[in-house]
Amino acid sequence: MDTTFMSTRLITNDVQGMVTFYEEIIGIAAQWGDEEFAELRTQHATLAIGSTRTVPIFGAGSAEPAHNRSAILEFLVPDVDAEWNRLKNTLDVVVTEPTTMPWGNRALLFRDPDNNLVNLFAPVTEQARFRFGLK
């Protein structure tokens, strides 16, 4: 079987607010299916944002907004410090200001409006850049 990871979907009570937040973070416009669902499509994956009103389609109670404490949404960026300068006055909850991690990535961690953890990172060591196919 040839499996391809396509997207992560966040369920929220405020689709418009979450879409606006991620449009600012990622720097691309969302593609809307309707007022209950939108996608932000990058070159490698899609971030989908769906309303709590869509949950019963999958199974009543199968997802709850603003309850994630185990996943981190990660976005590869060219320059973490430049992103920090661009976003620091708009982020409500910053978990870690730009820091170089032991595995060679420079990272900025913050929370989105539903309290999901978001990581903007850039590989900065030679070994880390190699892992991502960067020279």
Legacy VTK file of the C-alpha trace (Angstrom):
# vtk DataFile Version 3.0
C-alpha trace
ASCII
DATASET POLYDATA
POINTS 135 float
0.000 0.000 0.000
1.315 3.447 -0.925
0.221 5.729 1.913
0.653 9.498 1.688
0.172 11.780 4.664
-2.065 14.563 3.383
-3.322 16.769 6.188
-4.013 17.521 9.791
-7.490 18.747 10.678
-8.234 20.944 13.651
-11.777 21.030 14.990
-12.826 24.378 16.438
-15.790 26.419 17.577
-14.370 29.426 15.665
-13.443 28.429 12.123
-13.032 32.018 10.892
-10.810 32.982 13.827
-8.568 29.938 13.438
-8.320 30.389 9.670
-7.377 34.049 10.092
-4.717 33.079 12.673
-3.132 30.431 10.427
-3.302 32.618 7.321
-1.132 35.089 9.245
1.241 32.409 10.548
1.684 30.495 7.278
1.332 33.460 4.940
-1.145 31.869 2.533
-4.861 32.264 1.936
-7.230 29.497 2.923
-9.383 27.684 0.412
-12.913 27.462 1.776
-15.220 24.502 1.186
-18.033 26.300 2.987
-18.367 28.275 6.252
-17.732 25.052 8.214
-14.454 23.972 6.578
-11.300 25.509 5.116
-7.858 24.275 4.070
-4.466 25.938 4.043
-2.477 24.000 1.450
1.308 24.131 1.516
3.685 22.376 -0.831
3.970 19.311 1.410
0.815 19.104 3.532
-2.521 20.693 4.272
-3.846 22.171 7.477
-7.609 21.698 7.497
-9.856 23.568 9.898
-13.355 22.286 10.538
-16.256 23.360 12.671
-17.498 21.368 15.636
-20.728 21.122 13.649
-18.949 18.672 11.301
-18.038 16.226 14.089
-21.309 14.228 13.987
-20.523 13.297 10.378
-17.528 11.305 11.692
-19.211 10.106 14.854
-20.838 11.994 17.697
-18.236 13.087 20.254
-15.291 11.838 18.170
-13.450 15.183 18.376
-13.466 18.123 20.779
-12.013 21.563 20.158
-9.272 23.071 22.320
-8.372 19.800 24.114
-5.097 18.811 22.413
-2.110 18.381 24.712
-0.117 15.818 22.737
0.429 17.025 19.174
2.581 19.867 17.837
1.875 21.460 14.451
5.279 22.100 12.899
6.159 24.429 10.051
9.577 24.621 8.421
10.527 28.282 7.875
13.638 29.876 6.384
14.445 32.050 9.429
12.934 31.546 12.888
14.220 34.859 14.202
12.657 36.769 11.312
9.338 35.009 12.015
9.641 35.910 15.691
10.155 39.566 14.792
7.150 39.441 12.467
4.803 37.685 14.908
5.881 38.515 18.468
3.378 41.341 18.897
0.455 39.243 17.619
0.976 35.969 19.515
-1.015 35.614 22.727
0.821 32.637 24.254
4.527 32.132 23.546
5.873 28.878 24.970
9.503 29.195 23.855
11.107 32.204 22.213
13.605 31.329 19.445
15.928 28.668 20.821
18.398 26.301 19.201
17.415 22.774 20.216
19.932 19.985 20.942
18.988 18.239 17.658
20.022 21.285 15.596
16.752 23.059 14.873
16.085 26.645 15.863
12.520 26.715 17.134
9.768 29.114 18.166
6.845 27.507 20.013
3.512 29.180 20.708
-0.164 28.343 21.065
-2.935 29.008 18.564
-6.316 30.439 19.640
-7.561 26.931 20.592
-4.403 26.274 22.640
-2.790 23.870 20.123
1.002 23.960 20.217
2.664 25.364 17.077
6.377 25.141 16.236
8.067 27.267 13.593
11.506 25.768 13.061
14.579 25.964 10.863
17.434 23.465 10.823
20.594 25.430 11.629
23.338 22.860 12.174
24.949 20.994 9.303
23.523 17.679 10.518
20.001 19.090 10.892
20.100 20.738 7.463
21.241 17.417 5.973
18.225 15.621 7.543
15.931 17.979 5.648
17.881 17.820 2.395
19.116 21.398 2.730
22.590 22.548 1.858
LINES 1 136
135 0 1 2 3 4 5 6 7 8 9 10 11 12 13 14 15 16 17 18 19 20 21 22 23 24 25 26 27 28 29 30 31 32 33 34 35 36 37 38 39 40 41 42 43 44 45 46 47 48 49 50 51 52 53 54 55 56 57 58 59 60 61 62 63 64 65 66 67 68 69 70 71 72 73 74 75 76 77 78 79 80 81 82 83 84 85 86 87 88 89 90 91 92 93 94 95 96 97 98 99 100 101 102 103 104 105 106 107 108 109 110 111 112 113 114 115 116 117 118 119 120 121 122 123 124 125 126 127 128 129 130 131 132 133 134
